[in-house]
C-alpha cells in the first residue's frame, strides 16, 4: 500500500501521542500496527458479528505472539460490568503481563469495553483501536474515553485511557448495515455543528454523496471530523472545559438510549434527535434562531437519520435520566447548547422548566 493513500492524524498528547490512520487495506497492513504492540501477549476483543468477518485477517498480524480472543454479543446492552469481568478473566487465562496489549476490533461498544478492560488490568496496559463502524472511526475510537453502562444510565463508569494507535480501515465499512452507517454520520454532523460552520456547509454540499457512501467523500469526512476532535482532545484531555462541547445532543440522547434500554435507538440516532432537542432548547432560551435548527434537521433528514423522539417517550422520565448525566454539577443541569451552527457552548445551571417543555413538545409531535 502506498503511504500517500493513508491519512495520518496525530493526537498530540506529549509522550502519549498516537496516530490515527485512515485508509484502505489497513487491517491487513500488520507491519504498521504490529509495531505499536510492545509485549508478547495480546487479547483481541470483538463481537459475534465482526469477528467472523475480520478476525482471521487481523490474526495474520499477530503471528508469533501469544494471543487469544474474547467475543461479546452484538449491541449496546452488552457493554456491561459482567463482560468486563469476563474479558479480565480472559487476560488472566492468557497470562497477560504488564506489557500486554488489548486490541479492540469492532464498533463503539467493543472499543469502550476493551479500553476499560485495558485500563483495569494491572492498573493499565496498552490497547489499540481498530474501529469497524463509521461512528467508532469518527468519534469513540479517538480520545481515550472508555467505560460501561449501568441500568441507571449510559457510560456512568469509565476511565480516560488513551490507545497506542487507531487503525481506521474504511474497507470494513462495506459490511456495515445502512442503519449503522447512517448512525455514524450523526457524529460527523455533530462535530461540524459544534465548532466548524464551514465543515457544516461542506456536509450540506456533499450530503447525497455521503448518503451514497462515496468512498473519497467518506474518507474526507472522517479525516475532517477526526482532525477536529484530535485538536480538542489535545487541548483538554480529561474534559475539564472545551472537550465537554463534544457532547452536543448527548445528554438528551443518552436519556433516550437509557429509556429504550439500549435497544430502541442506536447511539448515533439518539445523538441526532438529541442535537435537535438541544437546538430547540437553545432557541427557546433565546440563544439561537430557528433557521439554524431548520438547517440541522434538513441535513439529518438528507442523511437518513431520525429527527423525532420515539413514540410514547415519557418527558418526565427523560428529565429524571438527564439529571444523572456526568456533566452535571451541584445538582443542576449542565448542557451543551448553541448560538447557531458552529457555535456550541457549555451552559451551567439550566432551568429544568424549559427543558421539560421542549421534551413535552417533542413527545407530543412524535405521538
LUMMAR-910459 format. One line per 3 residues: number of its first residue (from 1); their letters; for each residue x, y, z of N, C-alpha, C. Coordinates in pm, whole numbers. Layout:
BEGIN
NUM	A	X:Y:Z:X:Y:Z:X:Y:Z ~ ...
! end
This chain:
BEGIN
1	XXX	84:-120:0:0:0:0:87:124:0 ~ 53:219:-84:127:345:-92:98:431:30 ~ 204:482:93:187:562:215:102:686:189
4	XXX	105:737:64:27:856:33:-122:828:32 ~ -160:698:29:-301:662:31:-359:663:173 ~ -275:679:273:-318:674:412:-316:814:472
7	XXX	-428:854:530:-433:979:606:-382:951:747 ~ -290:1031:796:-239:1015:932:-265:1143:1010 ~ -336:1129:1120:-366:1243:1208:-311:1210:1346
10	XXX	-230:1297:1401:-170:1275:1532:-258:1334:1641 ~ -278:1258:1748:-340:1311:1869:-224:1352:1960 ~ -202:1482:1972:-81:1536:2033:-92:1542:2185
13	XXX	-49:1434:2249:-54:1425:2395:85:1399:2452 ~ 183:1473:2403:318:1460:2454:373:1320:2435 ~ 425:1262:2542:484:1128:2533:379:1022:2500
16	XXX	253:1054:2520:144:958:2492:75:987:2360 ~ 139:1065:2274:80:1095:2143:63:966:2063 ~ -34:965:1974:-55:844:1894:-117:880:1760
19	XXX	-97:794:1661:-152:820:1528:-293:765:1510 ~ -370:833:1427:-495:779:1375:-472:760:1225 ~ -471:636:1181:-451:605:1039:-587:580:974
22	XXX	-610:644:859:-737:632:787:-705:595:642 ~ -761:484:594:-736:446:457:-785:306:425 ~ -747:257:307:-785:123:262:-678:21:302
25	XXX	-720:-103:328:-627:-213:348:-545:-209:474 ~ -584:-127:570:-502:-111:691:-509:-232:784 ~ -622:-301:783:-634:-418:870:-530:-523:835
28	XXX	-501:-539:707:-402:-637:663:-260:-583:663 ~ -243:-455:696:-111:-394:700:-51:-413:839 ~ -28:-542:873:17:-573:1008:148:-508:1046
31	XXX	236:-485:950:365:-423:981:347:-284:1041 ~ 239:-217:1003:214:-81:1053:171:-84:1200 ~ 65:-160:1229:10:-152:1365:77:-250:1461
34	XXX	140:-356:1409:208:-451:1497:321:-381:1574 ~ 381:-280:1514:490:-208:1579:444:-134:1705 ~ 313:-117:1721:261:-47:1839:241:-143:1957
37	XXX	257:-275:1934:246:-375:2042:385:-394:2103 ~ 395:-376:2234:527:-377:2298:563:-508:2367 ~ 465:-595:2390:492:-719:2461:464:-841:2377
40	XXX	449:-955:2444:428:-1080:2371:285:-1133:2384 ~ 202:-1065:2463:63:-1109:2482:-34:-1008:2419 ~ -140:-1061:2359:-246:-974:2306:-380:-1042:2323
43	XXX	-479:-964:2365:-617:-1011:2372:-698:-930:2273 ~ -759:-996:2176:-846:-929:2080:-989:-934:2134 ~ -1047:-817:2157:-1186:-807:2198:-1267:-769:2075
46	XXX	-1369:-848:2044:-1453:-821:1928:-1594:-867:1962 ~ -1679:-878:1860:-1814:-930:1886:-1850:-1037:1784 ~ -1963:-1098:1806:-2002:-1214:1726:-2042:-1178:1583
49	XXX	-2059:-1049:1554:-2087:-1005:1418:-1959:-974:1343 ~ -1866:-903:1408:-1745:-855:1342:-1639:-964:1330 ~ -1623:-1045:1435:-1515:-1145:1436:-1517:-1240:1316
52	XXX	-1634:-1293:1278:-1634:-1384:1162:-1590:-1315:1032 ~ -1602:-1183:1028:-1567:-1109:907:-1418:-1073:902 ~ -1361:-1036:1017:-1229:-973:1014:-1124:-1031:1108
55	XXX	-1161:-1120:1199:-1063:-1168:1296:-951:-1248:1228 ~ -985:-1329:1129:-882:-1409:1062:-778:-1319:994 ~ -823:-1211:933:-730:-1118:869:-642:-1049:972
58	XXX	-702:-1008:1083:-626:-945:1190:-522:-1041:1248 ~ -559:-1167:1260:-472:-1267:1324:-339:-1281:1252 ~ -336:-1255:1121:-210:-1266:1047:-106:-1168:1101
61	XXX	-151:-1054:1151:-59:-957:1206:-13:-990:1346 ~ -76:-1090:1408:-41:-1130:1545:46:-1254:1547 ~ 87:-1300:1430:167:-1422:1422:293:-1410:1509
64	XXX	318:-1512:1588:434:-1513:1676:407:-1466:1817 ~ 291:-1404:1839:253:-1360:1973:169:-1468:2042 ~ 162:-1460:2174:64:-1538:2248:-63:-1454:2254
67	XXX	-167:-1499:2188:-288:-1417:2184:-412:-1506:2189 ~ -520:-1444:2228:-650:-1510:2228:-755:-1405:2198 ~ -879:-1448:2183:-988:-1354:2155:-1099:-1369:2257
70	XXX	-1169:-1259:2280:-1287:-1257:2367:-1397:-1189:2289 ~ -1509:-1259:2270:-1617:-1207:2186:-1740:-1172:2269 ~ -1793:-1053:2243:-1920:-1010:2300:-2032:-1045:2204
73	XXX	-2153:-1055:2256:-2269:-1049:2168:-2280:-905:2118 ~ -2346:-885:2005:-2352:-753:1943:-2459:-667:2012 ~ -2428:-540:2038:-2528:-448:2089:-2484:-375:2215
76	XXX	-2540:-257:2232:-2508:-168:2345:-2538:-232:2480 ~ -2639:-318:2484:-2678:-381:2610:-2568:-469:2668 ~ -2469:-505:2586:-2363:-594:2632:-2239:-519:2680
79	XXX	-2245:-387:2685:-2135:-306:2738:-2153:-297:2890 ~ -2121:-407:2957:-2157:-422:3097:-2037:-463:3183 ~ -2053:-444:3315:-1950:-488:3409:-1928:-639:3399
82	XXX	-2035:-712:3378:-2022:-857:3369:-1927:-897:3257 ~ -1936:-829:3144:-1848:-862:3032:-1707:-809:3053 ~ -1692:-699:3125:-1556:-656:3163:-1491:-765:3247
85	XXX	-1566:-821:3343:-1513:-929:3425:-1469:-1047:3342 ~ -1548:-1081:3241:-1513:-1194:3156:-1388:-1164:3073 ~ -1378:-1040:3027:-1259:-1001:2950:-1135:-1004:3037
88	XXX	-1147:-959:3162:-1034:-966:3255:-995:-1110:3283 ~ -1093:-1198:3296:-1064:-1341:3313:-988:-1395:3192 ~ -1024:-1346:3071:-954:-1390:2950:-808:-1345:2952
91	XXX	-782:-1225:3003:-643:-1179:3018:-567:-1265:3118 ~ -635:-1301:3227:-570:-1385:3327:-537:-1523:3269 ~ -631:-1580:3196:-608:-1711:3134:-492:-1704:3035
94	XXX	-481:-1591:2965:-373:-1571:2869:-237:-1556:2938 ~ -240:-1519:3066:-115:-1492:3137:-58:-1356:3101 ~ -146:-1261:3069:-103:-1130:3021:-21:-1055:3125
97	XXX	93:-1005:3083:181:-928:3170:158:-779:3148 ~ 236:-695:3217:211:-551:3212:242:-488:3077 ~ 314:-562:2991:341:-510:2857:247:-572:2753
100	XXX	139:-633:2800:40:-691:2709:-41:-579:2642 ~ -118:-616:2540:-200:-519:2468:-338:-579:2442 ~ -439:-497:2461:-576:-532:2423:-603:-468:2287
103	XXX	-653:-546:2194:-685:-496:2060:-836:-496:2044 ~ -893:-378:2020:-1038:-364:2005:-1074:-370:1857 ~ -1143:-474:1816:-1185:-493:1677:-1337:-486:1672
106	XXX	-1391:-371:1637:-1536:-358:1632:-1579:-213:1640 ~ -1702:-194:1682:-1758:-60:1692:-1736:2:1829 ~ -1821:100:1860:-1802:175:1983:-1817:93:2109
109	XXX	-1909:-2:2111:-1929:-86:2229:-1802:-167:2256 ~ -1749:-229:2153:-1626:-309:2167:-1510:-220:2212 ~ -1495:-105:2148:-1385:-16:2182:-1391:36:2323
112	XXX	-1511:76:2367:-1527:127:2503:-1496:19:2607 ~ -1551:-100:2586:-1531:-208:2683:-1386:-258:2681 ~ -1328:-270:2563:-1189:-315:2553:-1095:-216:2620
115	XXX	-1119:-87:2596:-1034:15:2656:-1046:18:2806 ~ -1167:0:2858:-1187:-2:3002:-1120:-126:3064 ~ -1130:-238:2995:-1063:-359:3041:-912:-336:3047
118	XXX	-855:-273:2944:-712:-244:2942:-674:-149:3055 ~ -761:-52:3084:-733:44:3191:-732:-24:3328 ~ -809:-132:3342:-822:-201:3471:-712:-306:3494
121	XXX	-670:-376:3387:-576:-486:3406:-440:-433:3453 ~ -397:-479:3570:-270:-437:3628:-255:-284:3629 ~ -369:-216:3653:-378:-69:3663:-342:2:3532
124	XXX	-355:-71:3422:-340:-4:3294:-237:-66:3202 ~ -284:-126:3092:-195:-178:2988:-234:-114:2855 ~ -154:-139:2752:-177:-81:2620:-306:-135:2557
127	XXX	-363:-53:2468:-465:-107:2379:-463:-32:2247 ~ -510:-98:2145:-517:-43:2011:-661:-48:1964 ~ -705:61:1905:-841:67:1850:-838:35:1701
130	XXX	-915:-65:1662:-936:-95:1519:-1087:-87:1494 ~ -1138:35:1475:-1283:53:1460:-1333:2:1326 ~ -1448:-62:1328:-1507:-117:1206:-1641:-53:1171
133	XXX	-1683:46:1249:-1805:121:1217:-1768:267:1193 ~ -1849:336:1118:-1823:478:1091:-1826:558:1221 ~ -1921:528:1307:-1933:603:1433:-1806:588:1516
136	XXX	-1754:467:1525:-1632:446:1602:-1512:514:1536 ~ -1505:513:1404:-1394:576:1334:-1389:726:1359 ~ -1504:791:1358:-1505:937:1366:-1515:989:1509
139	XXX	-1546:901:1604:-1570:953:1738:-1514:866:1850 ~ -1575:753:1878:-1545:684:2003:-1405:625:2009 ~ -1343:596:1895:-1209:536:1898:-1100:638:1929
142	XXX	-1131:767:1917:-1032:873:1934:-1058:947:2065 ~ -956:959:2148:-970:1044:2266:-961:974:2399 ~ -964:841:2401:-938:769:2524:-1051:758:2623
145	XXX	-1174:790:2583:-1287:766:2673:-1324:618:2666 ~ -1326:553:2781:-1365:412:2789:-1471:398:2897 ~ -1547:290:2893:-1645:275:3000:-1750:171:2971
148	XXX	-1840:157:3068:-1951:62:3056:-2079:129:3107 ~ -2190:66:3073:-2321:117:3112:-2370:54:3242 ~ -2459:126:3309:-2534:74:3422:-2682:83:3388
151	XXX	-2767:8:3456:-2911:24:3433:-2957:168:3456 ~ -2888:241:3545:-2927:379:3574:-2889:476:3464 ~ -2794:441:3379:-2753:535:3275:-2633:487:3197
154	XXX	-2609:554:3085:-2504:514:2994:-2370:574:3034 ~ -2264:492:3025:-2127:536:3046:-2104:602:3182 ~ -2176:558:3283:-2159:619:3416:-2031:571:3484
157	XXX	-1973:462:3435:-1848:412:3491:-1746:404:3378 ~ -1626:457:3402:-1526:452:3297:-1395:513:3339 ~ -1306:527:3242:-1174:584:3267:-1124:649:3140
160	XXX	-1040:752:3155:-967:806:3042:-843:719:3024 ~ -833:653:2910:-719:563:2884:-693:568:2734 ~ -587:638:2695:-561:660:2553:-507:535:2484
163	XXX	-547:511:2360:-491:397:2285:-349:425:2239 ~ -282:322:2194:-149:337:2134:-160:376:1986 ~ -272:345:1924:-296:380:1784:-442:355:1752
166	XXX	-489:422:1648:-623:397:1594:-606:360:1447 ~ -661:246:1409:-646:194:1272:-784:192:1208 ~ -814:291:1128:-947:304:1066:-941:257:921
169	XXX	-968:130:901:-968:71:768:-1108:87:708 ~ -1121:177:611:-1253:208:558:-1312:92:479 ~ -1230:-9:445:-1285:-126:375:-1386:-200:462
172	XXX	-1374:-189:595:-1469:-258:682:-1608:-197:674 ~ -1618:-75:623:-1750:-12:612:-1837:-81:507 ~ -1775:-159:419:-1851:-226:313:-1950:-326:371
175	XXX	-1921:-381:489:-2011:-478:551:-2101:-415:656 ~ -2094:-283:670:-2173:-214:772:-2316:-193:722 ~ -2416:-238:798:-2556:-216:757:-2586:-67:742
178	XXX	-2681:-36:656:-2714:104:627:-2750:181:754 ~ -2825:119:843:-2867:189:964:-2746:227:1050 ~ -2651:135:1063:-2529:161:1140:-2446:271:1073
181	XXX	-2439:266:941:-2363:368:867:-2424:506:890 ~ -2554:517:877:-2620:647:897:-2599:697:1040 ~ -2601:605:1136:-2579:646:1275:-2442:712:1291
184	XXX	-2342:662:1219:-2211:723:1224:-2209:863:1166 ~ -2290:887:1066:-2296:1020:1006:-2344:1125:1106 ~ -2423:1084:1204:-2470:1179:1305:-2353:1239:1381
187	XXX	-2253:1158:1412:-2135:1208:1484:-2052:1300:1395 ~ -2052:1277:1265:-1984:1368:1173:-2054:1504:1175 ~ -2185:1502:1166:-2262:1626:1170:-2240:1698:1303
190	XXX	-2235:1622:1410:-2216:1683:1543:-2089:1766:1549 ~ -1979:1712:1496:-1854:1786:1501:-1864:1919:1430 ~ -1930:1919:1314:-1946:2044:1240:-2040:2140:1312
193	XXX	-2147:2086:1370:-2244:2171:1440:-2184:2239:1561 ~ -2086:2173:1623:-2024:2227:1744:-1933:2345:1714 ~ -1843:2328:1615:-1739:2428:1605:-1683:2454:1467
196	XXX	-1752:2415:1360:-1696:2434:1227:-1808:2457:1125 ~ -1850:2582:1112:-1960:2615:1022:-1924:2584:877 ~ -1795:2600:840:-1753:2571:703:-1766:2421:674
199	XXX	-1732:2338:772:-1747:2193:757:-1895:2158:744 ~ -1979:2225:820:-2124:2200:811:-2173:2230:669 ~ -2128:2342:612:-2168:2377:475:-2114:2272:376
202	XXX	-1993:2220:402:-1937:2115:316:-2025:1990:323 ~ -2070:1955:442:-2158:1840:458:-2289:1860:382 ~ -2344:1981:389:-2466:2010:314:-2443:1990:164
205	XXX	-2326:2034:116:-2295:2024:-27:-2271:1880:-71 ~ -2228:1795:22:-2191:1658:-13:-2281:1554:54 ~ -2398:1597:101:-2486:1506:174:-2528:1386:89
208	XXX	-2559:1409:-36:-2604:1298:-120:-2491:1197:-141 ~ -2369:1246:-161:-2255:1157:-180:-2225:1079:-52 ~ -2239:1145:63:-2219:1074:189:-2324:966:209
211	XXX	-2449:1000:180:-2557:901:195:-2535:782:103 ~ -2473:807:-12:-2449:701:-110:-2316:628:-86 ~ -2244:666:21:-2116:604:58:-2008:624:-47
214	XXX	-2002:740:-108:-1892:774:-199:-1762:769:-118 ~ -1674:675:-152:-1558:646:-66:-1468:767:-44 ~ -1438:841:-149:-1349:955:-133:-1409:1061:-43
217	XXX	-1539:1081:-54:-1607:1179:31:-1614:1129:174 ~ -1637:1000:192:-1642:942:326:-1507:958:395 ~ -1398:928:325:-1265:942:384:-1238:1087:423
220	XXX	-1276:1179:337:-1255:1321:370:-1336:1361:493 ~ -1460:1313:502:-1544:1345:619:-1483:1287:746 ~ -1435:1162:740:-1372:1100:857:-1251:1183:899
223	XXX	-1166:1217:803:-1044:1290:835:-1074:1426:897 ~ -1171:1498:843:-1205:1630:897:-1257:1618:1040 ~ -1344:1521:1063:-1400:1506:1197:-1292:1462:1296
226	XXX	-1207:1367:1258:-1101:1321:1348:-1002:1434:1376 ~ -967:1512:1275:-873:1623:1295:-930:1722:1396 ~ -1060:1751:1385:-1123:1844:1480:-1120:1785:1621
229	XXX	-1160:1660:1634:-1165:1600:1767:-1026:1585:1827 ~ -927:1548:1745:-790:1532:1796:-740:1663:1855 ~ -773:1775:1792:-732:1905:1845:-795:1934:1979
232	XXX	-923:1904:1992:-993:1928:2118:-934:1840:2228 ~ -912:1713:2198:-858:1620:2298:-718:1664:2344 ~ -637:1709:2250:-502:1754:2285:-506:1874:2380
235	XXX	-605:1959:2364:-616:2078:2449:-684:2050:2582 ~ -770:1946:2587:-850:1922:2708:-878:1772:2719 ~ -774:1696:2755:-785:1550:2751:-893:1496:2841
238	XXX	-906:1547:2963:-996:1488:3062:-1124:1568:3083 ~ -1162:1644:2981:-1291:1711:2978:-1314:1806:3095 ~ -1219:1895:3117:-1235:1999:3219:-1300:2124:3162
241	XXX	-1306:2132:3031:-1363:2252:2970:-1410:2225:2828 ~ -1327:2261:2730:-1367:2258:2589:-1417:2121:2543 ~ -1357:2014:2591:-1396:1881:2542:-1542:1850:2570
244	XXX	-1598:1911:2672:-1740:1889:2702:-1829:1929:2585 ~ -1780:2020:2500:-1859:2062:2384:-1889:1946:2291 ~ -1802:1844:2291:-1823:1728:2205:-1948:1650:2242
247	XXX	-2010:1687:2353:-2131:1618:2399:-2260:1686:2353 ~ -2253:1772:2253:-2375:1832:2200:-2476:1723:2165 ~ -2595:1734:2223:-2700:1636:2197:-2693:1511:2281
250	XXX	-2581:1491:2355:-2562:1365:2425:-2643:1353:2553 ~ -2666:1461:2624:-2745:1450:2747:-2888:1406:2714 ~ -2946:1467:2613:-3077:1422:2566:-3067:1281:2507
253	XXX	-2964:1258:2424:-2951:1131:2355:-2930:1013:2448 ~ -2842:1032:2549:-2819:922:2644:-2946:889:2721 ~ -3025:991:2754:-3151:966:2823:-3245:884:2736
256	XXX	-3250:916:2607:-3333:838:2515:-3285:694:2503 ~ -3153:676:2497:-3098:540:2490:-3131:459:2615 ~ -3112:522:2731:-3138:453:2857:-3286:418:2870
259	XXX	-3372:513:2835:-3517:489:2843:-3557:373:2752 ~ -3488:357:2640:-3515:248:2547:-3438:122:2577 ~ -3373:120:2696:-3295:3:2741:-3189:-36:2639
262	XXX	-3132:63:2573:-3020:47:2480:-3055:-41:2360 ~ -3183:-57:2331:-3223:-140:2218:-3310:-65:2117 ~ -3377:42:2160:-3470:112:2071:-3397:200:1969
265	XXX	-3287:263:2012:-3214:356:1926:-3066:321:1926 ~ -3003:335:1810:-2857:332:1806:-2804:463:1862 ~ -2678:461:1907:-2622:581:1968:-2629:702:1874
268	XXX	-2589:683:1750:-2592:795:1656:-2733:847:1631 ~ -2830:757:1628:-2968:800:1611:-3013:886:1729 ~ -2976:842:1850:-3012:920:1969:-2942:1055:1969
271	XXX	-2818:1060:1922:-2745:1187:1914:-2812:1281:1814 ~ -2858:1228:1702:-2927:1310:1602:-3050:1377:1664 ~ -3132:1297:1730:-3251:1352:1796:-3210:1448:1907
274	XXX	-3108:1410:1983:-3062:1493:2093:-3011:1629:2047 ~ -2940:1633:1934:-2893:1761:1882:-3010:1853:1848 ~ -3114:1795:1790:-3231:1878:1756:-3302:1926:1882
277	XXX	-3308:1844:1986:-3367:1887:2112:-3283:1999:2175 ~ -3150:1988:2167:-3063:2093:2218:-3082:2222:2138 ~ -3099:2208:2006:-3122:2326:1923:-3256:2391:1957
280	XXX	-3358:2309:1983:-3489:2363:2022:-3482:2436:2154 ~ -3407:2378:2249:-3391:2443:2379:-3313:2573:2365 ~ -3210:2572:2282:-3132:2694:2259:-3221:2805:2203
283	XXX	-3307:2768:2110:-3399:2867:2052:-3497:2917:2158 ~ -3549:2827:2241:-3644:2865:2346:-3580:2961:2446 ~ -3450:2943:2470:-3378:3028:2565:-3326:3156:2501
286	XXX	-3358:3176:2375:-3316:3300:2307:-3171:3302:2264 ~ -3108:3184:2256:-2967:3178:2220:-2944:3166:2070 ~ -3041:3113:1997:-3022:3087:1854:-3150:3115:1778
289	XXX	-3137:3113:1646:-3251:3137:1557:-3308:3005:1506 ~ -3434:3007:1472:-3499:2885:1423:-3436:2836:1293 ~ -3379:2928:1214:-3319:2889:1086:-3205:2789:1105
292	XXX	-3134:2800:1217:-3024:2707:1243:-3076:2566:1267 ~ -3181:2554:1346:-3241:2423:1371:-3299:2364:1244 ~ -3354:2449:1158:-3410:2403:1031:-3300:2344:944
295	XXX	-3185:2412:937:-3072:2360:858:-3024:2226:913 ~ -3015:2217:1044:-2970:2093:1107:-3066:1980:1076 ~ -3196:2005:1092:-3293:1899:1066:-3292:1858:919
298	XXX	-3279:1954:830:-3277:1923:687:-3156:1834:653 ~ -3039:1864:710:-2920:1784:682:-2936:1642:738 ~ -2986:1631:860:-3007:1499:920:-3107:1418:838
301	XXX	-3212:1484:790:-3311:1416:706:-3246:1362:578 ~ -3162:1444:515:-3097:1404:389:-3003:1285:411 ~ -2949:1275:530:-2858:1165:561:-2931:1041:613
304	XXX	-3063:1049:619:-3144:933:657:-3150:906:805 ~ -3130:1011:886:-3130:995:1031:-3264:1034:1092 ~ -3303:972:1203:-3429:1010:1268:-3419:1149:1329
307	XXX	-3528:1221:1325:-3529:1357:1382:-3643:1375:1482 ~ -3718:1270:1509:-3828:1277:1606:-3804:1177:1718 ~ -3850:1211:1839:-3839:1118:1951:-3924:994:1925
310	XXX	-3884:880:1980:-3968:760:1967:-4108:785:2024 ~ -4208:733:1956:-4345:747:2005:-4356:688:2145 ~ -4430:754:2231:-4450:704:2366:-4343:746:2465
313	XXX	-4248:828:2423:-4144:875:2515:-4206:953:2630 ~ -4156:933:2750:-4208:997:2870:-4117:1114:2907 ~ -4163:1238:2887:-4078:1354:2915:-4024:1359:3058
316	XXX	-4108:1325:3156:-4064:1328:3296:-3955:1224:3321 ~ -3970:1105:3264:-3868:1003:3279:-3736:1049:3216 ~ -3744:1109:3098:-3623:1156:3031:-3552:1263:3112
319	XXX	-3627:1354:3172:-3566:1457:3255:-3498:1395:3377 ~ -3562:1296:3436:-3501:1226:3550:-3368:1163:3510 ~ -3365:1101:3393:-3242:1040:3345:-3136:1145:3313
322	XXX	-3178:1259:3263:-3084:1366:3233:-3016:1420:3359 ~ -3083:1411:3471:-3023:1459:3596:-2902:1375:3637 ~ -2889:1253:3582:-2775:1166:3614:-2657:1187:3520
325	XXX	-2667:1279:3427:-2561:1300:3331:-2431:1339:3400 ~ -2318:1289:3348:-2187:1312:3411:-2145:1457:3411 ~ -2198:1538:3318:-2156:1678:3310:-2219:1764:3420
328	XXX	-2328:1717:3480:-2399:1798:3578:-2313:1829:3700 ~ -2335:1945:3758:-2261:1986:3877:-2357:2045:3980 ~ -2328:2017:4106:-2404:2077:4218:-2554:2058:4202
331	XXX	-2594:1943:4146:-2736:1913:4137:-2812:1993:4032 ~ -2741:2060:3942:-2808:2137:3836:-2767:2084:3699 ~ -2853:2108:3600:-2825:2062:3465:-2716:2147:3401
334	XXX	-2621:2079:3341:-2514:2145:3264:-2524:2090:3123 ~ -2570:2171:3031:-2598:2123:2896:-2508:2191:2793 ~ -2490:2122:2681:-2421:2181:2567:-2528:2232:2471
337	XXX	-2534:2362:2457:-2631:2427:2369:-2554:2503:2261 ~ -2623:2582:2179:-2550:2657:2077:-2612:2793:2050 ~ -2532:2877:1987:-2579:3007:1939:-2587:3007:1786
340	XXX	-2606:2890:1733:-2613:2871:1589:-2508:2772:1544 ~ -2512:2735:1418:-2424:2633:1363:-2278:2674:1380 ~ -2201:2582:1440:-2059:2606:1463:-2028:2686:1587
343	XXX	-2128:2711:1671:-2105:2795:1790:-2170:2734:1913 ~ -2122:2616:1950:-2173:2550:2071:-2108:2609:2193 ~ -2175:2597:2306:-2117:2642:2432:-2174:2564:2549
346	XXX	-2099:2566:2659:-2140:2498:2782:-2227:2594:2862 ~ -2344:2547:2903:-2436:2631:2980:-2464:2564:3114 ~ -2424:2629:3221:-2444:2576:3356:-2576:2622:3414
349	XXX	-2628:2543:3507:-2747:2582:3581:-2870:2603:3496 ~ -2891:2516:3399:-3007:2531:3310:-3135:2500:3387 ~ -3231:2590:3378:-3361:2572:3444:-3430:2450:3383
352	XXX	-3485:2365:3468:-3549:2243:3418:-3682:2270:3348 ~ -3747:2381:3378:-3879:2407:3320:-3875:2413:3167 ~ -3786:2492:3105:-3784:2492:2959:-3737:2360:2900
355	XXX	-3652:2287:2972:-3609:2155:2925:-3729:2062:2917 ~ -3810:2061:3023:-3928:1976:3025:-4027:2019:2918 ~ -4037:2150:2894:-4128:2199:2790:-4085:2150:2652
358	XXX	-3955:2152:2625:-3904:2104:2497:-3931:1953:2482 ~ -3910:1877:2588:-3935:1734:2584:-4083:1704:2561 ~ -4166:1778:2628:-4310:1757:2612:-4356:1792:2470
361	XXX	-4303:1900:2417:-4340:1941:2281:-4296:1835:2181 ~ -4174:1785:2197:-4122:1683:2104:-4198:1553:2118 ~ -4236:1518:2242:-4311:1396:2265:-4449:1404:2201
364	XXX	-4511:1518:2213:-4644:1536:2152:-4637:1527:2001 ~ -4531:1586:1943:-4514:1583:1798:-4491:1441:1747 ~ -4430:1356:1831:-4399:1219:1789:-4517:1125:1804
367	X	-4617:1164:1879:-4731:1076:1907:-4825:1065:1788
! end
